[in-house]
């Protein structure tokens, strides 16, 4: 549910999954973040709060529909 928004916010801040996991100081792993972005799992409220703090957004913004679609072209 929050996957696309989480990925958009992470990329907008120039963070890799590894970078975001480090900023969360052990709250979740890179693998867990990847599952969140793929909508295979949902973060707990405590993780959601930490993500909002690290990404510098209100927690409710993580649940909003993304305004722009971000794609990586290799």
N, CA, C, O and CB atoms as a CASP TS submission, in Angstrom:
PFRMAT TS
TARGET T0000
AUTHOR 0000-0000-0000
METHOD Language model
MODEL 1
PARENT N/A
ATOM      1  N   UNK     1       0.818  -1.200   0.000  1.00  0.00           N
ATOM      2  CA  UNK     1       0.000   0.000   0.000  1.00  0.00           C
ATOM      3  C   UNK     1       0.861   1.264   0.000  1.00  0.00           C
ATOM      4  O   UNK     1       0.533   2.230  -0.688  1.00  0.00           O
ATOM      5  CB  UNK     1      -0.930  -0.002   1.205  1.00  0.00           C
ATOM      6  N   UNK     2       1.925   1.270   0.739  1.00  0.00           N
ATOM      7  CA  UNK     2       2.768   2.464   0.780  1.00  0.00           C
ATOM      8  C   UNK     2       3.995   2.317  -0.109  1.00  0.00           C
ATOM      9  O   UNK     2       4.818   3.229  -0.191  1.00  0.00           O
ATOM     10  CB  UNK     2       3.197   2.757   2.210  1.00  0.00           C
ATOM     11  N   UNK     3       4.119   1.195  -0.760  1.00  0.00           N
ATOM     12  CA  UNK     3       5.344   0.869  -1.496  1.00  0.00           C
ATOM     13  C   UNK     3       5.810   1.910  -2.481  1.00  0.00           C
ATOM     14  O   UNK     3       6.956   2.355  -2.431  1.00  0.00           O
ATOM     15  CB  UNK     3       5.154  -0.383  -2.212  1.00  0.00           C
ATOM     16  N   UNK     4       4.927   2.300  -3.377  1.00  0.00           N
ATOM     17  CA  UNK     4       5.315   3.249  -4.416  1.00  0.00           C
ATOM     18  C   UNK     4       5.693   4.601  -3.807  1.00  0.00           C
ATOM     19  O   UNK     4       6.654   5.237  -4.239  1.00  0.00           O
ATOM     20  CB  UNK     4       4.176   3.424  -5.432  1.00  0.00           C
ATOM     21  N   UNK     5       4.937   5.027  -2.813  1.00  0.00           N
ATOM     22  CA  UNK     5       5.217   6.318  -2.160  1.00  0.00           C
ATOM     23  C   UNK     5       6.551   6.275  -1.421  1.00  0.00           C
ATOM     24  O   UNK     5       7.338   7.219  -1.492  1.00  0.00           O
ATOM     25  CB  UNK     5       4.081   6.687  -1.179  1.00  0.00           C
ATOM     26  N   UNK     6       6.798   5.182  -0.717  1.00  0.00           N
ATOM     27  CA  UNK     6       8.049   5.035   0.010  1.00  0.00           C
ATOM     28  C   UNK     6       9.237   5.078  -0.946  1.00  0.00           C
ATOM     29  O   UNK     6      10.232   5.751  -0.678  1.00  0.00           O
ATOM     30  CB  UNK     6       8.053   3.727   0.807  1.00  0.00           C
ATOM     31  N   UNK     7       9.130   4.368  -2.048  1.00  0.00           N
ATOM     32  CA  UNK     7      10.220   4.351  -3.030  1.00  0.00           C
ATOM     33  C   UNK     7      10.434   5.742  -3.624  1.00  0.00           C
ATOM     34  O   UNK     7      11.570   6.181  -3.802  1.00  0.00           O
ATOM     35  CB  UNK     7       9.921   3.335  -4.153  1.00  0.00           C
ATOM     36  N   UNK     8       9.340   6.424  -3.925  1.00  0.00           N
ATOM     37  CA  UNK     8       9.439   7.777  -4.491  1.00  0.00           C
ATOM     38  C   UNK     8      10.157   8.716  -3.520  1.00  0.00           C
ATOM     39  O   UNK     8      11.047   9.465  -3.921  1.00  0.00           O
ATOM     40  CB  UNK     8       8.033   8.330  -4.826  1.00  0.00           C
ATOM     41  N   UNK     9       9.776   8.677  -2.268  1.00  0.00           N
ATOM     42  CA  UNK     9      10.395   9.559  -1.269  1.00  0.00           C
ATOM     43  C   UNK     9      11.865   9.206  -1.062  1.00  0.00           C
ATOM     44  O   UNK     9      12.707  10.095  -0.933  1.00  0.00           O
ATOM     45  CB  UNK     9       9.641   9.470   0.068  1.00  0.00           C
ATOM     46  N   UNK    10      12.171   7.913  -1.029  1.00  0.00           N
ATOM     47  CA  UNK    10      13.560   7.480  -0.845  1.00  0.00           C
ATOM     48  C   UNK    10      14.433   7.960  -2.008  1.00  0.00           C
ATOM     49  O   UNK    10      15.510   8.518  -1.796  1.00  0.00           O
ATOM     50  CB  UNK    10      13.635   5.939  -0.721  1.00  0.00           C
ATOM     51  N   UNK    11      13.960   7.740  -3.228  1.00  0.00           N
ATOM     52  CA  UNK    11      14.739   8.158  -4.403  1.00  0.00           C
ATOM     53  C   UNK    11      14.859   9.671  -4.497  1.00  0.00           C
ATOM     54  O   UNK    11      15.899  10.183  -4.911  1.00  0.00           O
ATOM     55  CB  UNK    11      14.104   7.618  -5.677  1.00  0.00           C
ATOM     56  N   UNK    12      13.811  10.391  -4.117  1.00  0.00           N
ATOM     57  CA  UNK    12      13.841  11.855  -4.153  1.00  0.00           C
ATOM     58  C   UNK    12      14.909  12.414  -3.218  1.00  0.00           C
ATOM     59  O   UNK    12      15.423  13.513  -3.429  1.00  0.00           O
ATOM     60  CB  UNK    12      12.470  12.422  -3.778  1.00  0.00           C
ATOM     61  N   UNK    13      15.234  11.645  -2.185  1.00  0.00           N
ATOM     62  CA  UNK    13      16.275  12.073  -1.244  1.00  0.00           C
ATOM     63  C   UNK    13      17.645  11.480  -1.563  1.00  0.00           C
ATOM     64  O   UNK    13      18.603  11.645  -0.809  1.00  0.00           O
ATOM     65  CB  UNK    13      15.880  11.691   0.165  1.00  0.00           C
ATOM     66  N   UNK    14      17.713  10.790  -2.694  1.00  0.00           N
ATOM     67  CA  UNK    14      18.990  10.236  -3.147  1.00  0.00           C
ATOM     68  C   UNK    14      19.500   9.094  -2.293  1.00  0.00           C
ATOM     69  O   UNK    14      20.709   8.891  -2.181  1.00  0.00           O
ATOM     70  CB  UNK    14      20.017  11.309  -3.180  1.00  0.00           C
ATOM     71  N   UNK    15      18.583   8.342  -1.685  1.00  0.00           N
ATOM     72  CA  UNK    15      18.977   7.257  -0.799  1.00  0.00           C
ATOM     73  C   UNK    15      18.807   5.897  -1.464  1.00  0.00           C
ATOM     74  O   UNK    15      17.812   5.652  -2.145  1.00  0.00           O
ATOM     75  CB  UNK    15      18.169   7.312   0.484  1.00  0.00           C
ATOM     76  N   UNK    16      19.770   5.026  -1.267  1.00  0.00           N
ATOM     77  CA  UNK    16      19.614   3.633  -1.673  1.00  0.00           C
ATOM     78  C   UNK    16      18.894   2.911  -0.543  1.00  0.00           C
ATOM     79  O   UNK    16      18.701   3.475   0.534  1.00  0.00           O
ATOM     80  CB  UNK    16      21.004   2.958  -1.996  1.00  0.00           C
ATOM     81  N   UNK    17      18.498   1.675  -0.783  1.00  0.00           N
ATOM     82  CA  UNK    17      17.894   0.885   0.292  1.00  0.00           C
ATOM     83  C   UNK    17      18.876   0.725   1.447  1.00  0.00           C
ATOM     84  O   UNK    17      18.484   0.788   2.613  1.00  0.00           O
ATOM     85  CB  UNK    17      17.453  -0.498  -0.231  1.00  0.00           C
ATOM     86  N   UNK    18      20.157   0.517   1.122  1.00  0.00           N
ATOM     87  CA  UNK    18      21.194   0.402   2.162  1.00  0.00           C
ATOM     88  C   UNK    18      21.287   1.682   2.984  1.00  0.00           C
ATOM     89  O   UNK    18      21.359   1.636   4.212  1.00  0.00           O
ATOM     90  CB  UNK    18      22.565   0.085   1.528  1.00  0.00           C
ATOM     91  N   UNK    19      21.284   2.827   2.300  1.00  0.00           N
ATOM     92  CA  UNK    19      21.379   4.119   2.986  1.00  0.00           C
ATOM     93  C   UNK    19      20.205   4.319   3.946  1.00  0.00           C
ATOM     94  O   UNK    19      20.383   4.744   5.088  1.00  0.00           O
ATOM     95  CB  UNK    19      21.425   5.266   1.962  1.00  0.00           C
ATOM     96  N   UNK    20      19.010   4.006   3.461  1.00  0.00           N
ATOM     97  CA  UNK    20      17.825   4.188   4.292  1.00  0.00           C
ATOM     98  C   UNK    20      17.863   3.253   5.495  1.00  0.00           C
ATOM     99  O   UNK    20      17.522   3.657   6.607  1.00  0.00           O
ATOM    100  CB  UNK    20      16.550   3.948   3.472  1.00  0.00           C
ATOM    101  N   UNK    21      18.270   2.021   5.283  1.00  0.00           N
ATOM    102  CA  UNK    21      18.378   1.064   6.397  1.00  0.00           C
ATOM    103  C   UNK    21      19.367   1.573   7.444  1.00  0.00           C
ATOM    104  O   UNK    21      19.117   1.450   8.643  1.00  0.00           O
ATOM    105  CB  UNK    21      18.820  -0.331   5.880  1.00  0.00           C
ATOM    106  N   UNK    22      20.484   2.143   7.002  1.00  0.00           N
ATOM    107  CA  UNK    22      21.474   2.686   7.942  1.00  0.00           C
ATOM    108  C   UNK    22      20.896   3.859   8.723  1.00  0.00           C
ATOM    109  O   UNK    22      21.114   3.971   9.929  1.00  0.00           O
ATOM    110  CB  UNK    22      22.743   3.128   7.194  1.00  0.00           C
ATOM    111  N   UNK    23      20.168   4.723   8.048  1.00  0.00           N
ATOM    112  CA  UNK    23      19.577   5.879   8.732  1.00  0.00           C
ATOM    113  C   UNK    23      18.513   5.465   9.750  1.00  0.00           C
ATOM    114  O   UNK    23      18.244   6.192  10.707  1.00  0.00           O
ATOM    115  CB  UNK    23      18.965   6.832   7.710  1.00  0.00           C
ATOM    116  N   UNK    24      17.916   4.298   9.538  1.00  0.00           N
ATOM    117  CA  UNK    24      16.910   3.791  10.473  1.00  0.00           C
ATOM    118  C   UNK    24      17.545   3.091  11.673  1.00  0.00           C
ATOM    119  O   UNK    24      16.842   2.604  12.559  1.00  0.00           O
ATOM    120  CB  UNK    24      15.969   2.831   9.758  1.00  0.00           C
ATOM    121  N   UNK    25      18.863   3.046  11.697  1.00  0.00           N
ATOM    122  CA  UNK    25      19.641   2.554  12.841  1.00  0.00           C
ATOM    123  C   UNK    25      19.183   1.192  13.354  1.00  0.00           C
ATOM    124  O   UNK    25      18.971   1.003  14.552  1.00  0.00           O
ATOM    125  CB  UNK    25      19.570   3.549  13.962  1.00  0.00           C
ATOM    126  N   UNK    26      19.036   0.251  12.427  1.00  0.00           N
ATOM    127  CA  UNK    26      18.712  -1.113  12.828  1.00  0.00           C
ATOM    128  C   UNK    26      17.242  -1.398  13.056  1.00  0.00           C
ATOM    129  O   UNK    26      16.890  -2.512  13.445  1.00  0.00           O
ATOM    130  CB  UNK    26      19.437  -1.434  14.048  1.00  0.00           C
ATOM    131  N   UNK    27      16.378  -0.431  12.826  1.00  0.00           N
ATOM    132  CA  UNK    27      14.940  -0.653  13.024  1.00  0.00           C
ATOM    133  C   UNK    27      14.407  -1.703  12.058  1.00  0.00           C
ATOM    134  O   UNK    27      13.560  -2.518  12.423  1.00  0.00           O
ATOM    135  CB  UNK    27      14.164   0.660  12.849  1.00  0.00           C
ATOM    136  N   UNK    28      14.908  -1.681  10.820  1.00  0.00           N
ATOM    137  CA  UNK    28      14.535  -2.669   9.801  1.00  0.00           C
ATOM    138  C   UNK    28      15.723  -2.908   8.879  1.00  0.00           C
ATOM    139  O   UNK    28      16.651  -2.102   8.817  1.00  0.00           O
ATOM    140  CB  UNK    28      13.292  -2.196   8.985  1.00  0.00           C
ATOM    141  N   UNK    29      15.680  -4.011   8.177  1.00  0.00           N
ATOM    142  CA  UNK    29      16.754  -4.353   7.244  1.00  0.00           C
ATOM    143  C   UNK    29      16.460  -3.822   5.850  1.00  0.00           C
ATOM    144  O   UNK    29      15.349  -3.386   5.547  1.00  0.00           O
ATOM    145  CB  UNK    29      16.956  -5.866   7.195  1.00  0.00           C
ATOM    146  N   UNK    30      17.475  -3.871   5.021  1.00  0.00           N
ATOM    147  CA  UNK    30      17.322  -3.509   3.615  1.00  0.00           C
ATOM    148  C   UNK    30      16.268  -4.413   2.964  1.00  0.00           C
ATOM    149  O   UNK    30      15.463  -3.956   2.153  1.00  0.00           O
ATOM    150  CB  UNK    30      18.683  -3.621   2.866  1.00  0.00           C
ATOM    151  N   UNK    31      16.285  -5.686   3.325  1.00  0.00           N
ATOM    152  CA  UNK    31      15.337  -6.641   2.758  1.00  0.00           C
ATOM    153  C   UNK    31      13.895  -6.292   3.144  1.00  0.00           C
ATOM    154  O   UNK    31      12.985  -6.404   2.322  1.00  0.00           O
ATOM    155  CB  UNK    31      15.677  -8.063   3.222  1.00  0.00           C
ATOM    156  N   UNK    32      13.693  -5.874   4.386  1.00  0.00           N
ATOM    157  CA  UNK    32      12.354  -5.474   4.827  1.00  0.00           C
ATOM    158  C   UNK    32      11.898  -4.239   4.059  1.00  0.00           C
ATOM    159  O   UNK    32      10.746  -4.164   3.632  1.00  0.00           O
ATOM    160  CB  UNK    32      12.337  -5.197   6.350  1.00  0.00           C
ATOM    161  N   UNK    33      12.792  -3.274   3.882  1.00  0.00           N
ATOM    162  CA  UNK    33      12.449  -2.068   3.123  1.00  0.00           C
ATOM    163  C   UNK    33      12.058  -2.416   1.694  1.00  0.00           C
ATOM    164  O   UNK    33      11.119  -1.846   1.140  1.00  0.00           O
ATOM    165  CB  UNK    33      13.624  -1.081   3.119  1.00  0.00           C
ATOM    166  N   UNK    34      12.784  -3.354   1.108  1.00  0.00           N
ATOM    167  CA  UNK    34      12.469  -3.800  -0.248  1.00  0.00           C
ATOM    168  C   UNK    34      11.073  -4.413  -0.299  1.00  0.00           C
ATOM    169  O   UNK    34      10.325  -4.170  -1.246  1.00  0.00           O
ATOM    170  CB  UNK    34      13.515  -4.816  -0.740  1.00  0.00           C
ATOM    171  N   UNK    35      10.717  -5.205   0.709  1.00  0.00           N
ATOM    172  CA  UNK    35       9.379  -5.802   0.768  1.00  0.00           C
ATOM    173  C   UNK    35       8.304  -4.724   0.909  1.00  0.00           C
ATOM    174  O   UNK    35       7.234  -4.833   0.310  1.00  0.00           O
ATOM    175  CB  UNK    35       9.287  -6.797   1.940  1.00  0.00           C
ATOM    176  N   UNK    36       8.584  -3.685   1.699  1.00  0.00           N
ATOM    177  CA  UNK    36       7.629  -2.582   1.836  1.00  0.00           C
ATOM    178  C   UNK    36       7.411  -1.905   0.482  1.00  0.00           C
ATOM    179  O   UNK    36       6.275  -1.628   0.097  1.00  0.00           O
ATOM    180  CB  UNK    36       8.129  -1.550   2.882  1.00  0.00           C
ATOM    181  N   UNK    37       8.504  -1.641  -0.235  1.00  0.00           N
ATOM    182  CA  UNK    37       8.405  -0.951  -1.524  1.00  0.00           C
ATOM    183  C   UNK    37       7.677  -1.789  -2.571  1.00  0.00           C
ATOM    184  O   UNK    37       7.052  -1.243  -3.480  1.00  0.00           O
ATOM    185  CB  UNK    37       9.792  -0.593  -2.031  1.00  0.00           C
ATOM    186  N   UNK    38       7.754  -3.099  -2.446  1.00  0.00           N
ATOM    187  CA  UNK    38       7.074  -3.994  -3.390  1.00  0.00           C
ATOM    188  C   UNK    38       5.662  -4.354  -2.919  1.00  0.00           C
ATOM    189  O   UNK    38       4.980  -5.162  -3.549  1.00  0.00           O
ATOM    190  CB  UNK    38       7.894  -5.271  -3.586  1.00  0.00           C
ATOM    191  N   UNK    39       5.233  -3.754  -1.818  1.00  0.00           N
ATOM    192  CA  UNK    39       3.929  -4.032  -1.212  1.00  0.00           C
ATOM    193  C   UNK    39       3.741  -5.502  -0.852  1.00  0.00           C
ATOM    194  O   UNK    39       2.629  -6.029  -0.894  1.00  0.00           O
ATOM    195  CB  UNK    39       2.828  -3.601  -2.148  1.00  0.00           C
ATOM    196  N   UNK    40       4.850  -6.153  -0.498  1.00  0.00           N
ATOM    197  CA  UNK    40       4.785  -7.536  -0.044  1.00  0.00           C
ATOM    198  C   UNK    40       4.626  -7.618   1.468  1.00  0.00           C
ATOM    199  O   UNK    40       4.321  -8.681   2.008  1.00  0.00           O
ATOM    200  CB  UNK    40       6.030  -8.293  -0.478  1.00  0.00           C
ATOM    201  N   UNK    41       4.830  -6.504   2.145  1.00  0.00           N
ATOM    202  CA  UNK    41       4.703  -6.423   3.592  1.00  0.00           C
ATOM    203  C   UNK    41       4.425  -4.967   3.954  1.00  0.00           C
ATOM    204  O   UNK    41       4.664  -4.066   3.151  1.00  0.00           O
ATOM    205  CB  UNK    41       5.992  -6.956   4.313  1.00  0.00           C
ATOM    206  N   UNK    42       3.924  -4.745   5.151  1.00  0.00           N
ATOM    207  CA  UNK    42       3.670  -3.385   5.636  1.00  0.00           C
ATOM    208  C   UNK    42       4.464  -3.138   6.907  1.00  0.00           C
ATOM    209  O   UNK    42       4.586  -4.030   7.746  1.00  0.00           O
ATOM    210  CB  UNK    42       2.159  -3.158   5.889  1.00  0.00           C
ATOM    211  N   UNK    43       5.002  -1.935   7.057  1.00  0.00           N
ATOM    212  CA  UNK    43       5.755  -1.612   8.275  1.00  0.00           C
ATOM    213  C   UNK    43       4.830  -1.472   9.478  1.00  0.00           C
ATOM    214  O   UNK    43       3.657  -1.121   9.348  1.00  0.00           O
ATOM    215  CB  UNK    43       6.556  -0.319   8.081  1.00  0.00           C
ATOM    216  N   UNK    44       5.386  -1.754  10.647  1.00  0.00           N
ATOM    217  CA  UNK    44       4.645  -1.521  11.884  1.00  0.00           C
ATOM    218  C   UNK    44       4.518  -0.012  12.086  1.00  0.00           C
ATOM    219  O   UNK    44       5.168   0.771  11.393  1.00  0.00           O
ATOM    220  CB  UNK    44       5.353  -2.201  13.112  1.00  0.00           C
ATOM    221  N   UNK    45       3.683   0.386  13.031  1.00  0.00           N
ATOM    222  CA  UNK    45       3.529   1.821  13.306  1.00  0.00           C
ATOM    223  C   UNK    45       4.836   2.449  13.770  1.00  0.00           C
ATOM    224  O   UNK    45       5.140   3.585  13.407  1.00  0.00           O
ATOM    225  CB  UNK    45       2.447   2.045  14.360  1.00  0.00           C
ATOM    226  N   UNK    46       5.613   1.720  14.570  1.00  0.00           N
ATOM    227  CA  UNK    46       6.881   2.293  15.037  1.00  0.00           C
ATOM    228  C   UNK    46       7.851   2.478  13.880  1.00  0.00           C
ATOM    229  O   UNK    46       8.568   3.478  13.829  1.00  0.00           O
ATOM    230  CB  UNK    46       7.514   1.399  16.116  1.00  0.00           C
ATOM    231  N   UNK    47       7.884   1.529  12.951  1.00  0.00           N
ATOM    232  CA  UNK    47       8.761   1.664  11.772  1.00  0.00           C
ATOM    233  C   UNK    47       8.239   2.780  10.877  1.00  0.00           C
ATOM    234  O   UNK    47       9.025   3.551  10.328  1.00  0.00           O
ATOM    235  CB  UNK    47       8.846   0.321  10.975  1.00  0.00           C
ATOM    236  N   UNK    48       6.941   2.873  10.727  1.00  0.00           N
ATOM    237  CA  UNK    48       6.346   3.933   9.929  1.00  0.00           C
ATOM    238  C   UNK    48       6.719   5.303  10.486  1.00  0.00           C
ATOM    239  O   UNK    48       7.032   6.221   9.728  1.00  0.00           O
ATOM    240  CB  UNK    48       4.825   3.776   9.881  1.00  0.00           C
ATOM    241  N   UNK    49       6.686   5.437  11.796  1.00  0.00           N
ATOM    242  CA  UNK    49       7.094   6.696  12.436  1.00  0.00           C
ATOM    243  C   UNK    49       8.557   7.008  12.152  1.00  0.00           C
ATOM    244  O   UNK    49       8.897   8.151  11.847  1.00  0.00           O
ATOM    245  CB  UNK    49       6.860   6.630  13.951  1.00  0.00           C
ATOM    246  N   UNK    50       9.423   6.008  12.249  1.00  0.00           N
ATOM    247  CA  UNK    50      10.850   6.219  11.992  1.00  0.00           C
ATOM    248  C   UNK    50      11.098   6.570  10.534  1.00  0.00           C
ATOM    249  O   UNK    50      11.924   7.431  10.233  1.00  0.00           O
ATOM    250  CB  UNK    50      11.654   4.974  12.372  1.00  0.00           C
ATOM    251  N   UNK    51      10.384   5.906   9.625  1.00  0.00           N
ATOM    252  CA  UNK    51      10.525   6.238   8.201  1.00  0.00           C
ATOM    253  C   UNK    51      10.138   7.685   7.946  1.00  0.00           C
ATOM    254  O   UNK    51      10.832   8.396   7.218  1.00  0.00           O
ATOM    255  CB  UNK    51       9.662   5.303   7.336  1.00  0.00           C
ATOM    256  N   UNK    52       9.043   8.124   8.536  1.00  0.00           N
ATOM    257  CA  UNK    52       8.592   9.508   8.356  1.00  0.00           C
ATOM    258  C   UNK    52       9.635  10.497   8.877  1.00  0.00           C
ATOM    259  O   UNK    52       9.882  11.530   8.255  1.00  0.00           O
ATOM    260  CB  UNK    52       7.248   9.731   9.072  1.00  0.00           C
ATOM    261  N   UNK    53      10.235  10.180  10.004  1.00  0.00           N
ATOM    262  CA  UNK    53      11.256  11.064  10.574  1.00  0.00           C
ATOM    263  C   UNK    53      12.477  11.120   9.666  1.00  0.00           C
ATOM    264  O   UNK    53      12.969  12.203   9.350  1.00  0.00           O
ATOM    265  CB  UNK    53      11.663  10.590  11.985  1.00  0.00           C
ATOM    266  N   UNK    54      12.967   9.954   9.246  1.00  0.00           N
ATOM    267  CA  UNK    54      14.169   9.892   8.405  1.00  0.00           C
ATOM    268  C   UNK    54      13.920  10.558   7.050  1.00  0.00           C
ATOM    269  O   UNK    54      14.797  11.240   6.521  1.00  0.00           O
ATOM    270  CB  UNK    54      14.611   8.427   8.202  1.00  0.00           C
ATOM    271  N   UNK    55      12.735  10.360   6.496  1.00  0.00           N
ATOM    272  CA  UNK    55      12.418  10.949   5.185  1.00  0.00           C
ATOM    273  C   UNK    55      11.911  12.380   5.303  1.00  0.00           C
ATOM    274  O   UNK    55      11.656  13.042   4.297  1.00  0.00           O
ATOM    275  CB  UNK    55      11.379  10.100   4.467  1.00  0.00           C
ATOM    276  N   UNK    56      11.764  12.855   6.547  1.00  0.00           N
ATOM    277  CA  UNK    56      11.363  14.232   6.831  1.00  0.00           C
ATOM    278  C   UNK    56      10.003  14.586   6.221  1.00  0.00           C
ATOM    279  O   UNK    56       9.843  15.610   5.558  1.00  0.00           O
ATOM    280  CB  UNK    56      12.419  15.189   6.314  1.00  0.00           C
ATOM    281  N   UNK    57       9.035  13.707   6.469  1.00  0.00           N
ATOM    282  CA  UNK    57       7.671  13.933   5.994  1.00  0.00           C
ATOM    283  C   UNK    57       6.696  13.572   7.111  1.00  0.00           C
ATOM    284  O   UNK    57       7.039  12.792   7.998  1.00  0.00           O
ATOM    285  CB  UNK    57       7.376  13.101   4.706  1.00  0.00           C
ATOM    286  N   UNK    58       5.493  14.127   7.078  1.00  0.00           N
ATOM    287  CA  UNK    58       4.473  13.680   8.030  1.00  0.00           C
ATOM    288  C   UNK    58       4.146  12.210   7.759  1.00  0.00           C
ATOM    289  O   UNK    58       4.161  11.774   6.608  1.00  0.00           O
ATOM    290  CB  UNK    58       3.184  14.564   7.930  1.00  0.00           C
ATOM    291  N   UNK    59       3.856  11.459   8.795  1.00  0.00           N
ATOM    292  CA  UNK    59       3.573  10.032   8.636  1.00  0.00           C
ATOM    293  C   UNK    59       2.447   9.786   7.635  1.00  0.00           C
ATOM    294  O   UNK    59       2.491   8.818   6.876  1.00  0.00           O
ATOM    295  CB  UNK    59       3.213   9.414   9.983  1.00  0.00           C
ATOM    296  N   UNK    60       1.449  10.647   7.631  1.00  0.00           N
ATOM    297  CA  UNK    60       0.317  10.467   6.720  1.00  0.00           C
ATOM    298  C   UNK    60       0.725  10.577   5.253  1.00  0.00           C
ATOM    299  O   UNK    60       0.052  10.040   4.374  1.00  0.00           O
ATOM    300  CB  UNK    60      -0.758  11.489   7.025  1.00  0.00           C
ATOM    301  N   UNK    61       1.811  11.264   4.998  1.00  0.00           N
ATOM    302  CA  UNK    61       2.259  11.418   3.598  1.00  0.00           C
ATOM    303  C   UNK    61       2.709  10.091   2.997  1.00  0.00           C
ATOM    304  O   UNK    61       2.663   9.911   1.780  1.00  0.00           O
ATOM    305  CB  UNK    61       3.406  12.434   3.514  1.00  0.00           C
ATOM    306  N   UNK    62       3.142   9.169   3.843  1.00  0.00           N
ATOM    307  CA  UNK    62       3.544   7.859   3.347  1.00  0.00           C
ATOM    308  C   UNK    62       2.361   7.074   2.792  1.00  0.00           C
ATOM    309  O   UNK    62       2.547   6.151   1.999  1.00  0.00           O
ATOM    310  CB  UNK    62       4.214   7.069   4.452  1.00  0.00           C
ATOM    311  N   UNK    63       1.141   7.436   3.205  1.00  0.00           N
ATOM    312  CA  UNK    63      -0.056   6.718   2.748  1.00  0.00           C
ATOM    313  C   UNK    63      -0.713   7.384   1.547  1.00  0.00           C
ATOM    314  O   UNK    63      -1.629   6.811   0.956  1.00  0.00           O
ATOM    315  CB  UNK    63      -1.060   6.613   3.876  1.00  0.00           C
ATOM    316  N   UNK    64      -0.260   8.600   1.168  1.00  0.00           N
ATOM    317  CA  UNK    64      -0.854   9.303   0.035  1.00  0.00           C
ATOM    318  C   UNK    64      -0.466   8.640  -1.280  1.00  0.00           C
ATOM    319  O   UNK    64       0.579   7.996  -1.384  1.00  0.00           O
ATOM    320  CB  UNK    64      -0.424  10.772   0.032  1.00  0.00           C
ATOM    321  N   UNK    65      -1.313   8.806  -2.266  1.00  0.00           N
ATOM    322  CA  UNK    65      -1.005   8.310  -3.597  1.00  0.00           C
ATOM    323  C   UNK    65       0.113   9.177  -4.180  1.00  0.00           C
ATOM    324  O   UNK    65       0.047  10.403  -4.094  1.00  0.00           O
ATOM    325  CB  UNK    65      -2.276   8.322  -4.517  1.00  0.00           C
ATOM    326  N   UNK    66       1.138   8.558  -4.772  1.00  0.00           N
ATOM    327  CA  UNK    66       2.233   9.345  -5.360  1.00  0.00           C
ATOM    328  C   UNK    66       1.741  10.315  -6.432  1.00  0.00           C
ATOM    329  O   UNK    66       0.846   9.997  -7.216  1.00  0.00           O
ATOM    330  CB  UNK    66       3.281   8.414  -5.958  1.00  0.00           C
ATOM    331  N   UNK    67       2.339  11.490  -6.449  1.00  0.00           N
ATOM    332  CA  UNK    67       1.972  12.505  -7.416  1.00  0.00           C
ATOM    333  C   UNK    67       2.626  12.241  -8.770  1.00  0.00           C
ATOM    334  O   UNK    67       2.075  12.584  -9.816  1.00  0.00           O
ATOM    335  CB  UNK    67       2.359  13.882  -6.903  1.00  0.00           C
ATOM    336  N   UNK    68       3.795  11.636  -8.737  1.00  0.00           N
ATOM    337  CA  UNK    68       4.570  11.389  -9.945  1.00  0.00           C
ATOM    338  C   UNK    68       5.079   9.955  -9.897  1.00  0.00           C
ATOM    339  O   UNK    68       5.426   9.455  -8.827  1.00  0.00           O
ATOM    340  CB  UNK    68       5.752  12.404 -10.084  1.00  0.00           C
ATOM    341  N   UNK    69       5.124   9.304 -11.023  1.00  0.00           N
ATOM    342  CA  UNK    69       5.658   7.950 -11.080  1.00  0.00           C
ATOM    343  C   UNK    69       7.159   8.038 -11.373  1.00  0.00           C
ATOM    344  O   UNK    69       7.576   8.711 -12.316  1.00  0.00           O
ATOM    345  CB  UNK    69       4.915   7.092 -12.165  1.00  0.00           C
ATOM    346  N   UNK    70       7.966   7.349 -10.554  1.00  0.00           N
ATOM    347  CA  UNK    70       9.412   7.345 -10.723  1.00  0.00           C
ATOM    348  C   UNK    70       9.839   6.019 -11.313  1.00  0.00           C
ATOM    349  O   UNK    70       9.530   4.961 -10.766  1.00  0.00           O
ATOM    350  CB  UNK    70      10.131   7.605  -9.385  1.00  0.00           C
ATOM    351  N   UNK    71      10.558   6.073 -12.440  1.00  0.00           N
ATOM    352  CA  UNK    71      11.058   4.860 -13.071  1.00  0.00           C
ATOM    353  C   UNK    71      12.550   5.011 -13.298  1.00  0.00           C
ATOM    354  O   UNK    71      13.045   6.105 -13.568  1.00  0.00           O
ATOM    355  CB  UNK    71      10.320   4.570 -14.405  1.00  0.00           C
ATOM    356  N   UNK    72      13.251   3.908 -13.187  1.00  0.00           N
ATOM    357  CA  UNK    72      14.684   3.889 -13.465  1.00  0.00           C
ATOM    358  C   UNK    72      14.878   3.196 -14.793  1.00  0.00           C
ATOM    359  O   UNK    72      14.425   2.068 -14.985  1.00  0.00           O
ATOM    360  CB  UNK    72      15.490   3.176 -12.328  1.00  0.00           C
ATOM    361  N   UNK    73      15.546   3.863 -15.703  1.00  0.00           N
ATOM    362  CA  UNK    73      15.813   3.298 -17.016  1.00  0.00           C
ATOM    363  C   UNK    73      17.305   3.008 -17.103  1.00  0.00           C
ATOM    364  O   UNK    73      18.142   3.902 -16.972  1.00  0.00           O
ATOM    365  CB  UNK    73      15.351   4.263 -18.161  1.00  0.00           C
ATOM    366  N   UNK    74      17.612   1.750 -17.324  1.00  0.00           N
ATOM    367  CA  UNK    74      19.031   1.345 -17.386  1.00  0.00           C
ATOM    368  C   UNK    74      19.457   1.173 -18.816  1.00  0.00           C
ATOM    369  O   UNK    74      20.611   0.836 -19.081  1.00  0.00           O
ATOM    370  CB  UNK    74      19.276   0.039 -16.606  1.00  0.00           C
TER
END
